[in-house]
Amino acid sequence: MRKRKLFSYASFGILSSFVLAFLYGFLARIANPTLFNILYMASLWSFTYGLISILPVPPLDGSRLLLAFLPTKSYEWYIKFNVYGIIFMLGLLVLWILPLIMQPLVIFITTVTNYIVFGNW
C-alpha cells in the first residue's frame, strides 16, 4: 500500500507539470502581448520541471517512481543511500558536466514549448 501511494504522489507531480505546461502554452496563444511573455516562460519552466523530475536521482520525483517498483531488499538499500543523490547532482554541477548534458535537453524543451505555443516546429 505504501508503494502504491508513493507511485501515485510522484506521478501526480510529474503529470501536473506537463498539464500546466500545455495549459500555459495554449493560454499564451490567445493572450495579449503583455501576458504572452509570462505565460510562455511559465510553459517553458513547467515543461522543464516535468522533464527533470523524471530523472531517477533521489531528490526528484523519478526516484520515487523507481522506489515504487523496487523489491523490499533493494528498497531499503536505496533509502539508505538516498542522501547521496543531492551530492551527486551538486558534483555534476561543480564539474560543469551538468551544463554539457543539459544543452541538448534545453534545445528539446525550447522546441517543444515553441510547438505548444506557436503550433509549428
C-alpha angles and dihedrals in degrees: 000000000000092000092050091053090046090053094047094049093047095046091046090057093050095043093048090055091055093044090051091048091055093042093051090044094053091045089052089058092062099032126107118253092264094059095034096082093047094049093043092053091044089054091047094050094044092052090047092050091049093053095044091048091061092066111106095231110130104250091051130078092248090070089056090052089052091049091055091062100040121103117248096261093051090042092061092047091049092050091050092056095037094108094063093066092078091048089049092053092047090049091054090049094048092048091050091237094117095060090051091052093044098053096082089042091053091051090050093048092049092048094050093045091050089051091051094048103035100025098230137084 
